[in-house]
Structure formats: C-alpha cells, structure tokens
C-alpha cells in the first residue's frame, strides 16, 4: 500500500482561509479548470479556447482556482490588493514606488508571446494564455514577499508551478540553469528610454531551484489578472529570495549550461549576487537586512519585524545550499 507522507509546508484543508475572507476579494468566478471542462479537454479544448475573446482567456483573464491550502499559513495576513498594486519596484515604469501604477496604464499585454528555448527538447513560441492552459490552469498560493530594501508584503499569487513549465520544455542533461528575459519596449515604456539599467531585464536560477515546489509563475493577484505594474502577464515568483529576483513581464525563457549573470549582478556586483537568498545575517552594503518594514502596518514608519532566514522558508529550501558559504554566494 502506498502511504503518502505530507510535506513540511502542507497544512490541512481546514486551516485554509476561505476566499470570501480575503481582503478585497473579488466576487467568485468560475474556476478556470471547471471552465475548461465546458469547452472540452485536450487539443480540441485548447483550439476552442484560443478563439475566445481576450476578456475570457487564461493568463490575463484570471479564472482563479481556490486557494491551495498547502501554501496558506493562517498566521500570515495578506496585504491589501490596493497596496500590493500601488507600491512597486518596476524600473521600466519609473524608479519611485508610486511610478509603475500610473505609468503602466494602457500598456498592452494582450496578445503576449513567450519563447521557450535553449538546451531543451521542446522549444516553442507560445501565447501566454495558451501556455497557462498547457500548464493545467492556475492555483492560488499565499507567499511572503521580501524586498532587498528591507520591506515586506504577503501576496496571494495566482499562477502555476515553474516545475510544470520545466517538464513541458523537457531540458537536456547538460541544462543546469534557467534564464528569464523580460520585454524591451522603449517606444511605449518610459523607464526603458533611460539608462537606469541595462535593458532588457535579465534573471536566472539554478535548475534545482527552479524545480523546487515553491517556485512559481504568477499570472494574477487575489484572483484578478496580474496588473501591468506587477509584471503582467507572466512573472517569476521565488519566495525565499529577494524581490529583485522576480523577473516581470517575461518574454523569453532559456535553459543553459553555465551560470548566467543577472541584471543587478552586472550593474552592482558588490551589492547584488546571483543567488539573492533572503539572509538577515548578510547586510546590504548600505543598510541592514536584520529587520523589515511591513507594508500596510503604520505607513512609512510602520511596524518592523525580524527578517527570517530564507524569508521563513528555511525548512523547505536550506538543503539546496548545503555546504555553501552564503555570505560569499549571496
């Protein structure tokens, strides 16, 4: 008899907060997996879905599933939707936290094509909505979010496990890393007309990090389509790492043999390394990482709390870095 042993982060379904209890939760809509059943499964269903109006399609339409109870810690209070979507780091739309929301309004993310290539057996260029359908739809996970600037949020992300995309791509044995390239649209995006970063934004993970259960591709927030200012329509989420690791508005995913240099590592290697793991014992050269300001609790001078190793996911991910000097590999 097969006995399933629960993973360390799994909670009983009874511990999950109901959808209606979420802050600013939108009115319930048909879960995407149920919606797809009504149009048929397999290739026929995918073809039919591709003919739907943009307002009714996958990645940008939301179709929220229920909260995955394994990723819903009852002790975590989700940050309000308004704060999540109005306090953002997205230099393409401005360097101030308030810039991305107004500056990204009207920017077009439909249609959106993603290219998946490199050392894989299944290279493809695919519409973002069709990719979500191939991944089996979306689920909602509630994750801590920690910015290197010493502030934090708790965000209910909708999306799919990155491991599903990796399985779909079918990497070759020599593939050891996965990279994410974001869009480059200086004509329509003000920040990319300035040399604040080397555009387009570029990020990477070790393949074992990317395959971890916690690694996620987000397509929504609170059951709503992910807004432009938060990285529509596809955004990387790696909850044990600092937020600069979370590549937004991804257009290209490559599997490579050698460790890449990410954008911030190229710009300021003394401040930003490849790994970007949340580590309160290693300070940023210009500020401490030992504590963090909780966004939404008291404004600019709000409550601070102790920063947790690996952002509170120590038990789940510490084994990935066994034997490594985390002050050197920062």
N, C-alpha and C positions, 0 to 999 in steps of 0.2 A: 504494500500500500504506500502511495506517495504522500508524504507528510510535508506540507508547506510551512516553512519557518518564516514568520513575519520579519521584515527588515527593521532596522533600528529606528527609522523615521516614521514607520507606519503607525497610524492611530486607528482605533475602532471607528466605524462609521457614526456611531452615536456621539463621538466627540466633535464631529464637523458642525460648524456654524451653518445654519440654513441660509439659502440665497437671500430670502427676504430680510434677514438680519444684517446683511452687509450695508455699510454706509453708502447712500446714494445709489443703491442697486436699481438698475432699470427694470421695467416690467418684464416678467418672464416671456421668453420667446421660444419657439420650437427648437429643442436641442438639435444641433447640426446632424448628429448621427441618425436621429429619427427623420429629419427632413430628407436625408439622402435615401432612406428606405422607400420614401414615397415616390422617388423618381427612378428607382431601380439600382441594383448593385453592379459592380464590375465596369467594363468598358462602356456598355450602353448607358449606365447611370452617369459616368463621367462625361460622356458626349452630351447627354441631355443637360447636365449641369452647366456645361460650357456655353450653352445657348441662353442661359438665364440672364436677365438684366443685371447690371453690376450691383444694384442695390440688394440683390438676393443671392450673391455668390460668396464663397468660402472665406478667404483670408480677410477681406475687407468688409464682409458682412457680419462677422462675429459668430452667429449661431452658437451661443455659449452652451457648453455642456454643464453638468453640475460640478460643484467643487469636488476635486479629488481629495478625499479625507486624509490620505497619507501625507498630504502637504498642507494641512490646515492645523496649525498649532493653536489651540483655543486661547493660549496666553498672548498671542500676537493680535494687536488691534490694527486692522488695516487702515492706512492713511486714506483720507477722503479723496474721491475722484478729482475734485477741483484742485487740490494741492498737487496730486501726482501729475496732473496735466498742465500745471501753470508754473512749476518750479523745476526747470530742466537744464541739463547740460547738453547742448547740441550746437556746437560752434558753427555748423553750416548755416544756422539761422541767427547767430549772434552769440557773443560771449557772456552777456549778462543772463542770469537765471530767468528773467522775465521776458527775454527777447524771443525765444523759439515759438511761443504760442502765437503772438500776433504776426510774426514774420513768416510763419509757415502756412498761414491760412490761404487757401486757394491753390496751393502747390498740388500738382496732380500725381497721385499714386495708383491710378487705375487707368489703363492696364499696367501691369508690372511684371517684368520678366526676370527670372533668376537663372543664371548659368551655373551648372554644377560640373566640374571637370577636374583635370589633373590625373593623379595616379589611381584611376577607378575603372571599373568595367562597364559602368552605365552612365557615360557622360550625357548631359541633356540640357537643353534650354527649355524652360517651362514657365507658364503663367503662375503667379503666386497663388491664385485661387485653386488652380488645378493641383499644385504641389500640396496644398493643405488637404485636398480630397485624397490624394495618394497616400498621405500620412494617416488617413483614417479619421480626419476631423480634429477637433480641439477639445481640450480639457482645461479646467481652471486650477491653478496652483497658487498658493499664497507664499511668497518668499520675502525674507528680509532683503533690503537693498542698502548697501553701504557705499557712499561716495568717498573717494580719497581725500576730499576736502573736509572730512570729519562731520558729515551729516548723514542721516539715515531716514528711510521710509519703510513701510511694509506694503507690498503691492500685490493685489490679486491679478496675476497674469493669465490670459487665455492663450493657448498655443499647443505645441506638440513636442515630445521629447526629441532632442537632437539625435539621439541614437537611432531613431526611425529613419531620419534622413541619411545617416551614415550607412545603414543597412540597405537602403534603396540605392545609394551610389555604388555600393559594393567595392570598397577600397582594395587595391592590390597590396600584397605583403610588404612592399617597400614604402608604403604610405605611413608616415609616423606623426604627421601634423595636419591640421585642417586650418585653412585661412578664410577670412571673410573680407570682401571688398565692398564698401558702401558706394552709393551713387556719386556721380560727378556732374553737376548741372549748374555751372556758374551763371548761365544766362538767366535762370529763374530763382537762384538761391543766393541771397546777398553775401553770406559769410564766405562762400567759395570764390568770391571776387577779391578776397583779401588773403594775404599770405600768413594768416594766423596759424595754419597747419599746412602740411604737405598733402594736398588733396589728390585722389580721394582717400578717405579714412580707411585704414587697413588694420586688421586684427588677426590673432591666431591662437590656437590651443594645441596642446599635445592631444593625440588621438584618444588616449585613455581618459583624459579629462573630458573631452567632447562626448565620449561614450558613457560617461557616468550618468546614473539615474537622474541626478539633479539638473543636468544641463538641458537647456530648453530653447526653443524658438518661439518667441511671443508674436501673436497676431492680434491681441486685444488686451484690454484692461477692464475689469469689472463687468465682463460680458459684453462690452461695447468694442467696436473696431478700434484698434490702436490708433490714436491721433497722430497727425503729422509730427507734432513737436516731440512725441515719444518714440519715433522711429518707424512709422508706417512704411510698408505693410508687414515687414519681417524684421525682427530684432533679436539679437542674441541675448540670452539671459544665463549667467553663470553665478549663482547666488553666493558662493563662497569667495568671490573675487570682487575687487573694487569696481565701481560703475564704469570707469573708462574702458573696461574690457568688453563692454556690451555693445558691439557694433550695431548701428542703426541703419534702417533702410538699405538692406543688403541686396546687392545685385549679382554678386559672384561668390561662389564657394569653391575652393580648390583644395585638393589633397596633395601634400608634398612630402618629400623625404627629409628635408632639413628644416631646423627651427627657423622660422621667419623673424624679422624684426618688425614689431608693430609700430604704428604711427607715433605714439607718445615715447616709445623707446628711442626712436630715431630723433625726435625733437629734443628730448631731455633725458638721456640715459641715466644720469645721476639721480633722477627723481622717479622715473617710471621704468620698471623692468618688464620682462616678458611675462612673468607669472601673475603678478598683480593680486596675489592672495592677501586677504584681509589678515593682517598680523599686527596686533596692538603693541608688540614689543619692538617693532621697527618703525621709527618715526619717518615721516616725510621730512626732507631737509629743511622745510620752512614751517612745519607745525607738528604737533604731537598727534599720534593716532590712537592714544590710550583711551580716549573717550569720544563720544559723538553726540551731536545735537539732533534731537528727534524733531523732524519737521512736523508742524501742526500742533506742537505742545508748547505754547508760550511765545511764539514769534521768534524774532532774531536772537532773543536772549532766553530761549526756552530751555526745557529740561535737558540735561545731559545724562548719558548713561555710559557705563563701561563698555568699551568695544570688545566683542567676543572674538576669540581666535577662529579663523575661517568664517567669520560672520555668524557664528553659532552652529556651523555645520562641521565642527571638528570631528565628531564621532564618525560622520559619513565619509569624509574626504582625506583625513590625515594620512591614511595608508598610501595615498597617491604620491606622497612626498617623503616617504620613509628614507632616512639616511641622508637627506638633502639639508644643506645649510640654508635655512630660509631667510637669513639676513643677507646672504650672498645671492641667492636665487629669489629675488624679490619681485 
